[in-house]
Amino acid sequence: MSDDTYTFDAMAALVVERGLPAPGKRAADGWVRMGLIDRPHRPGLGRAGGREPRRWPATQAALFLALH
């Protein structure tokens, strides 16, 4: 994936860099369910190859930071 996308762990690291407590994955899942941030892109790796980690675009990462 390109550098302008963020995994949950990368977004959580940005929050921690700002001196805030690390968010849990449930927070992101809840915000997605409430429609506050978009669903992440989660590409497959082909048949029986599993999946890559879910990723959000930079705009959604900025929203994630603002919400936290």
Residue frames as qw, qx, qy, qz and C-alpha x, y, z in Angstrom:
[[0.000, 0.889, 0.458, 0.000, 0.00, 0.00, 0.00],
 [0.339, 0.674, -0.051, 0.655, 1.10, 3.56, -0.44],
 [0.382, -0.012, -0.513, 0.768, 2.56, 5.70, 2.32],
 [0.249, -0.224, 0.049, -0.941, -0.56, 7.86, 2.61],
 [0.748, -0.359, -0.409, -0.380, -2.53, 5.11, 4.34],
 [0.150, -0.496, 0.655, -0.551, -2.42, 4.17, 8.01],
 [0.546, -0.215, -0.809, 0.012, -2.99, 0.95, 9.93],
 [0.552, -0.769, -0.257, -0.196, -4.67, 1.15, 13.32],
 [0.771, -0.383, -0.112, 0.496, -1.29, 0.71, 15.01],
 [0.421, 0.252, 0.113, 0.864, 0.16, 3.63, 13.03],
 [0.222, -0.697, -0.244, -0.636, -2.78, 5.86, 13.99],
 [0.720, -0.650, -0.235, 0.064, -2.49, 4.80, 17.64],
 [0.691, -0.112, -0.056, 0.712, 1.22, 5.71, 17.53],
 [0.143, 0.510, 0.164, 0.832, 0.30, 9.20, 16.29],
 [0.517, -0.743, -0.254, -0.340, -2.05, 9.60, 19.25],
 [0.801, -0.459, -0.147, 0.354, 0.65, 8.50, 21.70],
 [0.536, 0.224, 0.038, 0.813, 3.15, 10.93, 20.08],
 [0.129, -0.655, -0.152, -0.729, 0.77, 13.73, 21.06],
 [0.015, 0.251, -0.668, 0.701, 1.01, 12.64, 24.69],
 [0.711, -0.148, 0.041, -0.687, -2.45, 11.07, 24.85],
 [0.595, -0.192, 0.763, -0.163, -3.25, 7.56, 26.07],
 [0.048, 0.144, -0.857, -0.492, -3.20, 4.86, 23.42],
 [0.692, 0.074, 0.019, -0.718, -6.65, 4.11, 22.00],
 [0.538, -0.041, 0.840, -0.059, -8.03, 0.60, 21.88],
 [0.009, 0.034, 0.788, 0.615, -9.11, -1.09, 18.67],
 [0.022, 0.587, 0.800, -0.120, -12.66, -1.08, 20.02],
 [0.031, 0.668, 0.139, -0.731, -12.67, 2.72, 19.83],
 [0.088, 0.311, -0.586, -0.743, -11.95, 2.63, 16.10],
 [0.051, -0.262, -0.933, -0.242, -14.53, -0.11, 15.57],
 [0.008, 0.651, 0.630, -0.422, -17.12, 1.90, 17.50],
 [0.070, 0.598, -0.101, -0.792, -16.42, 5.06, 15.54],
 [0.081, 0.077, -0.788, -0.605, -16.81, 3.10, 12.29],
 [0.045, -0.451, -0.891, 0.016, -20.15, 1.66, 13.51],
 [0.006, 0.722, 0.413, -0.555, -21.36, 5.15, 14.46],
 [0.517, 0.727, 0.332, 0.306, -20.30, 6.53, 11.08],
 [0.241, -0.923, 0.097, 0.284, -17.74, 8.95, 12.51],
 [0.083, -0.596, 0.667, 0.439, -14.91, 7.49, 10.41],
 [0.741, 0.357, -0.367, -0.435, -15.08, 5.43, 7.23],
 [0.969, -0.125, 0.211, 0.014, -14.60, 1.70, 7.08],
 [0.271, -0.653, 0.594, 0.384, -10.98, 0.78, 6.44],
 [0.711, 0.488, -0.423, -0.279, -9.73, -0.73, 3.21],
 [0.617, -0.398, 0.673, -0.089, -8.83, -4.35, 3.81],
 [0.613, 0.482, -0.496, -0.381, -7.50, -6.06, 0.68],
 [0.955, -0.137, 0.251, -0.078, -7.32, -9.82, 0.41],
 [0.173, -0.636, 0.690, 0.299, -4.17, -11.68, -0.51],
 [0.507, 0.257, -0.708, -0.420, -5.85, -14.17, -2.81],
 [0.862, -0.207, -0.347, -0.305, -7.25, -17.60, -2.19],
 [0.871, -0.395, -0.230, 0.181, -6.28, -18.84, 1.28],
 [0.539, 0.381, -0.221, 0.718, -3.70, -16.07, 1.54],
 [0.344, -0.527, -0.494, 0.601, -5.38, -14.23, 4.38],
 [0.113, 0.925, 0.285, 0.224, -5.73, -10.48, 4.53],
 [0.394, 0.346, -0.238, 0.818, -3.53, -7.46, 4.90],
 [0.163, -0.425, -0.559, 0.693, -4.08, -5.24, 7.95],
 [0.158, 0.843, 0.504, 0.102, -6.93, -2.80, 7.51],
 [0.403, -0.070, 0.063, 0.910, -5.85, 0.66, 6.37],
 [0.106, 0.871, 0.418, -0.236, -7.37, 4.13, 6.42],
 [0.475, 0.633, 0.112, 0.601, -6.48, 7.07, 4.16],
 [0.356, 0.073, -0.317, 0.876, -4.70, 10.10, 5.63],
 [0.308, -0.410, -0.119, -0.850, -7.95, 12.09, 5.85],
 [0.779, -0.437, -0.376, -0.248, -9.50, 9.41, 8.06],
 [0.686, -0.098, -0.435, 0.574, -6.35, 9.24, 10.17],
 [0.071, 0.276, -0.151, 0.947, -6.69, 12.99, 10.77],
 [0.597, -0.440, -0.226, -0.631, -10.30, 12.47, 11.86],
 [0.822, -0.254, -0.485, 0.158, -9.21, 9.64, 14.15],
 [0.447, 0.060, -0.367, 0.814, -6.73, 12.01, 15.81],
 [0.217, -0.349, -0.004, -0.912, -9.38, 14.70, 16.19],
 [0.738, -0.401, -0.368, -0.400, -11.83, 12.26, 17.78],
 [0.776, -0.244, -0.444, 0.375, -9.30, 10.93, 20.23]]
